[in-house]
Amino acid sequence: MKMIEKHYFYPLIIAVFFISFHFYSFYQKSFFQMMNLIKNKKYPTLYEKIQSEQPYYEIWQLSKKNNRVYFIFTDYRDENLDYNSTYFNQKKGSKIKYYLSEVKLNIDYFFYPRLIRTYSLPGIIDYQKNLKLNDYVISDYELDDYWEKINDPSYFYQPKLPNQKDYDRKFVLFYKRLKRLEVSWKQYISVVRHPEKKYYIYQVVN
């Protein structure tokens, strides 16, 4: 009986050793990879250097300020629907659509317990009279794209309804009040998940 136990005991030790070595090797490789990425970063502490490779680092930095922050959410594609909430939450017999946004989830996480208001792009354009100096706007849409579109010569000759002209005029007023802040390019990409969707941060400067 003892011989049988020894027979199975040694292979178990060897298996545990190789599993442990595999994970040690993986994390050691990841550690040295991260150290190479951050060695030239100009931050005062090692913690800040490492955190600067976190995809939502700039949102975390912003959460430490007391300035008002708003979020523009434009990605209402079907694959972003929270189907559980949509199925179980009903109002007057119709389903309510809840859209998931990874950026918004991280905003809620970093800013907790502060609540960051969410707007559509047309919604915040109408709300812009309430924006004040040094407020911040986080957007899942690059506002510069629409600015370039409406300033393209070919756009001038496209027929537009009065409401479209009014929207463009308000957008120009909104865009000119903003300064785009840098969101650093992250070199470290996790091997266990998809790349994060880009986000953009703007500061109200007038």
C-alpha positions as CSV (number, residue, x, y, z in Angstrom):
1,M,0.0,0.0,0.0
2,K,2.8,2.4,0.9
3,M,4.6,1.5,-2.4
4,I,1.5,2.4,-4.3
5,E,1.3,5.8,-2.5
6,K,4.9,6.6,-3.4
7,H,4.3,5.6,-6.9
8,Y,1.7,8.3,-7.4
9,F,3.3,10.8,-5.0
10,Y,6.4,11.5,-7.1
11,P,4.6,12.2,-10.4
12,L,2.3,14.6,-8.5
13,I,5.3,16.5,-7.1
14,I,6.8,16.8,-10.6
15,A,3.5,18.0,-12.1
16,V,3.1,20.6,-9.4
17,F,6.7,21.8,-10.0
18,F,6.2,22.2,-13.7
19,I,2.8,24.0,-13.2
20,S,4.4,26.4,-10.6
21,F,7.4,27.0,-12.9
22,H,5.2,27.8,-15.8
23,F,3.3,30.5,-13.9
24,Y,6.5,31.8,-12.3
25,S,8.0,32.0,-15.8
26,F,4.9,33.8,-17.2
27,Y,4.8,36.4,-14.4
28,Q,8.6,36.9,-14.4
29,K,8.4,37.5,-18.2
30,S,5.5,39.9,-17.7
31,F,7.3,41.7,-14.9
32,F,10.4,42.3,-16.9
33,Q,8.3,43.3,-19.9
34,M,6.5,45.9,-17.8
35,M,9.8,47.2,-16.3
36,N,11.2,47.7,-19.8
37,L,8.1,49.7,-20.8
38,I,8.1,52.0,-17.8
39,K,11.9,52.6,-17.2
40,N,11.9,55.9,-19.1
41,K,8.6,57.3,-17.8
42,K,9.0,60.5,-16.0
43,Y,6.8,59.9,-12.9
44,P,8.0,60.3,-9.3
45,T,7.1,56.8,-8.1
46,L,7.2,53.3,-9.4
47,Y,3.5,53.0,-8.7
48,E,2.7,55.9,-11.0
49,K,4.9,54.5,-13.7
50,I,3.2,51.2,-13.7
51,Q,-0.3,52.7,-13.4
52,S,0.4,54.9,-16.5
53,E,0.2,51.8,-18.6
54,Q,-3.3,51.1,-17.3
55,P,-5.8,51.8,-20.2
56,Y,-7.9,54.2,-18.2
57,Y,-5.0,55.9,-16.4
58,E,-6.1,59.4,-17.5
59,I,-9.6,58.8,-16.2
60,W,-8.2,57.7,-12.8
61,Q,-6.1,60.9,-12.7
62,L,-9.1,63.0,-13.6
63,S,-11.1,61.4,-10.8
64,K,-8.7,62.8,-8.2
65,K,-9.7,66.4,-9.2
66,N,-12.8,68.2,-8.0
67,N,-13.8,69.6,-11.4
68,R,-17.1,68.8,-12.9
69,V,-17.0,66.0,-15.5
70,Y,-19.4,64.9,-18.2
71,F,-19.5,61.8,-20.4
72,I,-20.5,61.7,-24.0
73,F,-21.8,58.3,-25.0
74,T,-22.5,57.7,-28.7
75,D,-22.0,53.9,-29.2
76,Y,-25.5,52.5,-29.3
77,R,-24.8,49.4,-31.4
78,D,-26.8,46.3,-30.6
79,E,-23.7,44.4,-29.4
80,N,-23.4,46.9,-26.5
81,L,-26.9,46.1,-25.2
82,D,-27.2,44.7,-21.7
83,Y,-29.7,42.0,-22.7
84,N,-30.3,40.9,-19.1
85,S,-31.4,44.4,-18.0
86,T,-33.3,44.8,-21.3
87,Y,-35.2,41.6,-20.8
88,F,-36.0,41.9,-17.1
89,N,-36.6,45.6,-16.7
90,Q,-39.9,46.7,-18.3
91,K,-41.9,49.9,-18.1
92,K,-45.5,50.0,-19.3
93,G,-45.1,46.8,-21.1
94,S,-42.1,47.8,-23.3
95,K,-38.5,46.8,-22.7
96,I,-36.0,49.4,-21.6
97,K,-32.7,49.3,-23.4
98,Y,-29.6,49.6,-21.3
99,Y,-26.3,50.0,-23.2
100,L,-23.0,48.9,-21.8
101,S,-20.0,51.0,-22.2
102,E,-16.6,49.9,-20.9
103,V,-15.5,53.5,-20.7
104,K,-18.5,54.4,-18.6
105,L,-18.0,51.4,-16.3
106,N,-14.5,52.6,-15.6
107,I,-15.7,56.1,-15.1
108,D,-18.2,55.0,-12.5
109,Y,-15.6,52.8,-10.8
110,F,-12.9,55.5,-10.5
111,F,-15.3,58.4,-9.7
112,Y,-17.3,56.5,-7.1
113,P,-19.3,57.8,-5.1
114,R,-19.5,60.7,-7.5
115,L,-22.1,60.3,-10.3
116,I,-20.9,61.4,-13.7
117,R,-23.8,62.5,-16.0
118,T,-24.0,60.9,-19.4
119,Y,-25.1,62.7,-22.5
120,S,-25.5,62.0,-26.2
121,L,-23.5,64.4,-28.4
122,P,-26.7,66.4,-29.4
123,G,-27.7,66.4,-25.7
124,I,-24.5,68.0,-24.5
125,I,-24.4,70.4,-27.4
126,D,-27.8,71.6,-26.2
127,Y,-26.6,71.6,-22.6
128,Q,-23.4,73.5,-23.3
129,K,-24.6,76.8,-21.9
130,N,-24.3,75.2,-18.5
131,L,-20.7,74.1,-19.0
132,K,-18.2,76.2,-17.0
133,L,-14.5,77.0,-17.3
134,N,-12.3,74.0,-16.4
135,D,-15.1,71.4,-16.6
136,Y,-14.0,68.2,-18.4
137,V,-15.7,66.1,-21.0
138,I,-14.9,62.5,-21.6
139,S,-16.1,61.2,-25.0
140,D,-16.2,57.8,-26.7
141,Y,-16.3,59.7,-29.9
142,E,-13.5,61.8,-31.4
143,L,-15.1,65.3,-31.7
144,D,-12.3,66.3,-34.1
145,D,-13.7,63.9,-36.6
146,Y,-17.0,65.8,-36.9
147,W,-15.1,69.1,-36.9
148,E,-13.1,68.0,-39.9
149,K,-16.2,66.7,-41.6
150,I,-18.1,70.0,-41.4
151,N,-15.0,72.0,-42.5
152,D,-14.4,69.8,-45.5
153,P,-15.2,71.9,-48.7
154,S,-17.4,69.2,-50.1
155,Y,-19.6,69.4,-47.0
156,F,-20.5,73.1,-47.8
157,Y,-22.3,72.0,-51.0
158,Q,-24.4,69.3,-49.5
159,P,-28.0,70.2,-49.1
160,K,-29.0,70.6,-45.4
161,L,-32.2,71.0,-43.6
162,P,-32.5,74.0,-41.2
163,N,-32.2,71.7,-38.1
164,Q,-28.9,70.3,-39.5
165,K,-27.5,73.8,-40.0
166,D,-28.5,74.7,-36.5
167,Y,-26.9,71.6,-35.1
168,D,-23.6,72.3,-37.0
169,R,-23.6,75.9,-35.7
170,K,-24.1,74.8,-32.1
171,F,-21.4,72.1,-32.5
172,V,-18.9,74.7,-33.7
173,L,-19.6,76.8,-30.7
174,F,-19.2,73.8,-28.5
175,Y,-16.0,72.6,-30.1
176,K,-14.3,75.9,-30.0
177,R,-14.8,76.0,-26.2
178,L,-12.8,72.8,-25.8
179,K,-9.1,71.9,-25.6
180,R,-8.3,68.3,-26.3
181,L,-6.0,66.7,-23.6
182,E,-3.5,64.0,-24.3
183,V,-4.4,60.4,-23.6
184,S,-1.1,58.6,-23.8
185,W,-0.6,55.6,-26.0
186,K,-0.4,52.4,-23.9
187,Q,2.3,50.0,-25.0
188,Y,1.3,47.2,-22.6
189,I,-1.6,45.1,-24.0
190,S,-3.0,42.4,-21.8
191,V,-2.9,38.9,-23.4
192,V,-6.2,37.9,-21.8
193,R,-8.5,40.4,-23.2
194,H,-9.4,42.6,-26.2
195,P,-7.8,46.0,-26.7
196,E,-9.9,48.8,-25.0
197,K,-11.9,51.2,-27.2
198,K,-10.3,54.6,-27.4
199,Y,-11.7,57.5,-25.4
200,Y,-11.0,61.2,-25.6
201,I,-10.8,63.9,-22.9
202,Y,-11.5,67.6,-23.4
203,Q,-11.3,70.6,-21.1
204,V,-13.6,73.5,-21.2
205,V,-11.3,76.5,-21.7
206,N,-13.7,79.4,-22.3
